[in-house]
Amino acid sequence: SDLNKEPKRSLRVAMFNAPPIMVVEQDGTNAGFMVELLETMAEKEGWNIEWVNLNWPEVIPKTLNHELDLIPFIAYSEDRAQYLDYNEEGILTGWGQVYVHKDALVPQNIIALSGKKIAVIKNEVYGIKLKNLCDLFIIECDFVEFQTYKQALGAIESKEVAAAVTSNLVSYSHDNPYIKQTPIVFEPRKVLFATAKNTNADLLATIDRYTKLWRFDGSSPYYQLKDKYLKGIIAEESAFPAWLVYTLLIVIGLLFVAALVALLLKKQVKKQTQDLEDQSDKIRQIINLVPHMIFATNTNGKLILANRYAADFFGIPMSEIEGCSQKDLIDHHPNSKNIFEDESLLLRRDAHAIQKEIEIYNVDGSKVTLNISKVPFITRFSRTPSVVTVGVDITDSKEYERQIQHMAQHDSLTELPNRLLLNDRIHQSLALTKRYGHSGAVLFIDLDYFKTINDSLGHMAGDTLLQKVAERLQTIVREGDTVSRLGGDEFIVQLNQLSGDPKKAERVACKIAEKINFTLAQEYNVSGNKLFSTASIGIVIYPRDAENEEAIIQRADTAMYYAKSMGRNRYAVFKKAMEKAVVRKHVLEKELRKALAESRFIIRYQPQITQDGNKFIGAEALLRWSHPTEGIISPAEFIPIAEENHLIIPIGEWVLKQVCYQIKHWLEQHGYSPFITVNLSVVQIRNSDLVSYIKKLLDQTKIPPQLLELEVTETVLLHEARVSIDILNELKKLGVKLSIDDFGTGYSSLTYLKKLPLDKLKIDRSFVKDVPGDPDSETIIRTVIGMSLDMGLEVIAEGVETKEQLDYLIKEHCSLFQGFYFDPPISLEQLEEKYFANLHKSVTSNPKVVHLENYSKRTNKK
Ligand SMILES: Nc1nc2c(ncn2[C@@H]2O[C@H](COP(=O)(O)O[C@H]3[C@@H](O)[C@H](n4cnc5c(=O)[nH]c(N)nc54)O[C@@H]3COP(=O)(O)O)[C@@H](O)[C@H]2O)c(=O)[nH]1
């Protein structure tokens, strides 16, 4: 009591009703544990205390606003320590205490407060703490703030709220019969004095001095006041030392938190279990949406997951498939065995995903191709891998792939391999020939006059012909050989495993070429039309003639061109020299147009002589190209080129015009003229303008039409059966003579010939060449002459070179001759000089030589 006195000091101290610590009596006087404790100190220190009556929520703001010097009853918190200074020595220990109505079910933990209305004191630390706890554990409560403890606890009484939280030191609960404590306690805290930060440090130090002193003195005002106010509210310190109370409170707090965590975990486990079930349902739904077979097997080979497609595939109901073993699945669907073949490899710890394609029979018996992917996976609960299998039905895409590959390698019209596949086959064949010492052959086949068939009969007919050619070619070759179409009218036959001796291989290839020539030359029936077609074939024996696929095809092409230029419907084996010929052909092709424009063509005449007295009666007009640098070029060389690019039409018209005007000239000059034979190309025959052109010429020149003889080859007639019969009939109507050239080289039948309006047959010089002596040629000549006579046709033998041939032909009753024995093709001047002097003598004796008088009479008659 004799402590140092300090000068009188005025203190504004917060006063609020929190019995029994701070009590505002009915009469306005102040009492309570802290009030008396502080007044005892004040008395000793000579402080003049001014108690400022407030509600708790106003206390801190007014302190910070320096309207108060001291708060005498406040729980410590880190937040508050930011702006308040506390004394050190705890006066009391308080904690959060939840109260409920006496009739209410007592909540055992904080979770039981979920959804309840709870009263808190505004700015009071326990209310704030409870809110934080509820946030932390996601417990939703409706917190209602009150200004005073009395109001908050009164709200329980009136059942306005279900519970209230306050400091345990506040005794309303004890004298309120409607309220009871719950086991929910939390947050033990020291109850201290506080001032605004950095304002009254000396005051707090003085308070600490007293509290430290009094707490070690059992008879001090501290213990006297505790007895007076707090008996029954807080435990006796003698029975429970402060550390024990703290420890117990901490333990209770920890237990409380542990209980909360346990509850929370239980809640979370329940939620996670639910989530997992939801997820698993979702996964099932999702994998059922995937249109592929999906299933997962565990280490024991049991199905832990499977979708609808997997169930359908194995033929097991969806509800029964999970839990089935591999054996069950295979029992249901024995064909599925190879799906599981590699499963054991995947169960190794270091296993990787595998992918494979399998062909398998479905339960319905249909064959499918599956792309099987197997992926090992390790779950959290198992150290050995499980396997997810995904089976994608790729049957359709495989089929498309096959079709696309087939389309890429085959010609759509004939279904034969195309150039791509052919190249591959030749490539492989070349490798084998090198390894085993074999030879191979490529036969390049090009149809003769196909373009004109296409142009005259239409593309449909052309396509049908190509299909028929393809069919015929396939019947000729062996299995293992390739028939392919390069495009247009070009085919290639590739022969494998021929003799290692190139000569022998060549003989076989030539035999097959002959067979092809013969087979393709047989009559075709295209949409009801009889049609003839021939082919020219170029042969390459590899590796002798070329050692890579490109060169092989190119050289076979060259040989084919050569065969074509030699007169078509034949084959030629590649020779180096042919390449020159092909280059030359290209050069000539270019120059031919120029030649026509520059009138570089000339006509030679080869006389035709009668058997009775070797009289000259007519001549064949034979075209020559007078090239500026090369001299005379043979028609055998340039006519095929002119036919290919259709230049033969203007060239042929030029020849006809020259001949007609020459006849007119002879008639006018000499009064008579021999007949002149003009060769017609197949391209001219197909040209619809031919008849009108000749008619126009005859009209213009007014020559007797029988002096113009038109010569077509037998093969042309065969090719153009339908067209040529019509054209020849129309030409015949004009009065011109018609003759068949090269007779005997084709395969025409007598019946067919009878349908044609012919005047003359010309025996091909290839037969004349071998007589007398060759029995085959003799038979043919005899037959042709006999046949001509039977049909009332004239017959002429061409290529007569010797007296023996002439004698033989005379003996066989041939009446007309042409050939080097008499004359080669000669110039106009030579012809006139040699024959015209005597020609007039023949005029009267030979009706074929037309006299001008007769001619004039004829024309005059017109
Ligand atoms: N479409 C057209 N074709 C024509 C025309 N002019 C000629 N030709 C055809 O060209 C081919 C080659 O003719 P060419 O080189 O003139 O040969 C002819 C004669 O020279 C040859 N011949 C005649 N006699 C003999 C002989 O005794 N020996 C022998 N080795 N050769 C001989 O024959 C050719 C005449 O043949 P052909 O026409 O079959 O009567 C040839 O096919 C001509 O048709 C033309 O204007 N248009």
The ligand as an SDF file (V2000), in Angstrom:
LIG
                    3D

 47 52  0  0  0  0  0  0  0  0999 V2000
   -2.4040  -43.8100 -149.4230 N   0  0  0  0  0  0  0  0  0  0  0  0
   -1.4580  -43.7270 -150.3260 C   0  0  0  0  0  0  0  0  0  0  0  0
   -0.4940  -44.6480 -150.3330 N   0  0  0  0  0  0  0  0  0  0  0  0
    0.4730  -44.5530 -151.2530 C   0  0  0  0  0  0  0  0  0  0  0  0
    0.5170  -43.5220 -152.1740 C   0  0  0  0  0  0  0  0  0  0  0  0
    1.5910  -43.7030 -152.9550 N   0  0  0  0  0  0  0  0  0  0  0  0
    2.2120  -44.7980 -152.5210 C   0  0  0  0  0  0  0  0  0  0  0  0
    1.5400  -45.3220 -151.5170 N   0  0  0  0  0  0  0  0  0  0  0  0
    1.8360  -46.5130 -150.7490 C   0  0  0  0  0  0  0  0  0  0  0  0
    3.0920  -46.4540 -150.2800 O   0  0  0  0  0  0  0  0  0  0  0  0
    3.6320  -47.7510 -150.2070 C   0  0  0  0  0  0  0  0  0  0  0  0
    4.9940  -47.7800 -150.7940 C   0  0  0  0  0  0  0  0  0  0  0  0
    4.9300  -47.3920 -152.1370 O   0  0  0  0  0  0  0  0  0  0  0  0
    6.2070  -47.3810 -153.0060 P   0  0  0  0  0  0  0  0  0  0  0  0
    7.4130  -47.1630 -152.2430 O   0  0  0  0  0  0  0  0  0  0  0  0
    5.8760  -46.4720 -154.1270 O   0  0  0  0  0  0  0  0  0  0  0  0
    6.2370  -48.8400 -153.5090 O   0  0  0  0  0  0  0  0  0  0  0  0
    5.4440  -49.2400 -154.6230 C   0  0  0  0  0  0  0  0  0  0  0  0
    6.3080  -49.7960 -155.6740 C   0  0  0  0  0  0  0  0  0  0  0  0
    7.4780  -49.0960 -155.8550 O   0  0  0  0  0  0  0  0  0  0  0  0
    6.5490  -51.1830 -155.2040 C   0  0  0  0  0  0  0  0  0  0  0  0
    6.8220  -52.1090 -156.3170 N   0  0  0  0  0  0  0  0  0  0  0  0
    6.2530  -52.1590 -157.5420 C   0  0  0  0  0  0  0  0  0  0  0  0
    6.7760  -53.1690 -158.2780 N   0  0  0  0  0  0  0  0  0  0  0  0
    7.6900  -53.7710 -157.5090 C   0  0  0  0  0  0  0  0  0  0  0  0
    8.5530  -54.8820 -157.6670 C   0  0  0  0  0  0  0  0  0  0  0  0
    8.5570  -55.5390 -158.7090 O   0  0  0  0  0  0  0  0  0  0  0  0
    9.3490  -55.2220 -156.6240 N   0  0  0  0  0  0  0  0  0  0  0  0
    9.3260  -54.4930 -155.4400 C   0  0  0  0  0  0  0  0  0  0  0  0
   10.1330  -54.8980 -154.4930 N   0  0  0  0  0  0  0  0  0  0  0  0
    8.5280  -53.4670 -155.2800 N   0  0  0  0  0  0  0  0  0  0  0  0
    7.7190  -53.1010 -156.2330 C   0  0  0  0  0  0  0  0  0  0  0  0
    5.3340  -51.5650 -154.6560 O   0  0  0  0  0  0  0  0  0  0  0  0
    4.6360  -50.4120 -154.1280 C   0  0  0  0  0  0  0  0  0  0  0  0
    3.2870  -50.3980 -154.7010 C   0  0  0  0  0  0  0  0  0  0  0  0
    2.5830  -51.1720 -153.8340 O   0  0  0  0  0  0  0  0  0  0  0  0
    1.0210  -51.2210 -153.8470 P   0  0  0  0  0  0  0  0  0  0  0  0
    0.5070  -49.8700 -153.4510 O   0  0  0  0  0  0  0  0  0  0  0  0
    0.6890  -52.2510 -152.8620 O   0  0  0  0  0  0  0  0  0  0  0  0
    0.6510  -51.5440 -155.2530 O   0  0  0  0  0  0  0  0  0  0  0  0
    2.7010  -48.6670 -150.9050 C   0  0  0  0  0  0  0  0  0  0  0  0
    1.9760  -49.3710 -150.0310 O   0  0  0  0  0  0  0  0  0  0  0  0
    1.8240  -47.7540 -151.6210 C   0  0  0  0  0  0  0  0  0  0  0  0
    0.4940  -48.2340 -151.7470 O   0  0  0  0  0  0  0  0  0  0  0  0
   -0.5270  -42.5620 -152.1400 C   0  0  0  0  0  0  0  0  0  0  0  0
   -0.6030  -41.6190 -152.9560 O   0  0  0  0  0  0  0  0  0  0  0  0
   -1.4910  -42.7180 -151.2090 N   0  0  0  0  0  0  0  0  0  0  0  0
  1  2  1  0
  2  3  2  0
  2 47  1  0
  3  4  1  0
  4  5  2  0
  4  8  1  0
  5  6  1  0
  5 45  1  0
  6  7  2  0
  7  8  1  0
  8  9  1  0
  9 10  1  0
  9 43  1  0
 10 11  1  0
 11 12  1  0
 11 41  1  0
 12 13  1  0
 13 14  1  0
 14 15  2  0
 14 16  1  0
 14 17  1  0
 17 18  1  0
 18 19  1  0
 18 34  1  0
 19 20  1  0
 19 21  1  0
 21 22  1  0
 21 33  1  0
 22 23  1  0
 22 32  1  0
 23 24  2  0
 24 25  1  0
 25 26  1  0
 25 32  2  0
 26 27  2  0
 26 28  1  0
 28 29  1  0
 29 30  1  0
 29 31  2  0
 31 32  1  0
 33 34  1  0
 34 35  1  0
 35 36  1  0
 36 37  1  0
 37 38  2  0
 37 39  1  0
 37 40  1  0
 41 42  1  0
 41 43  1  0
 43 44  1  0
 45 46  2  0
 45 47  1  0
M  END
$$$$
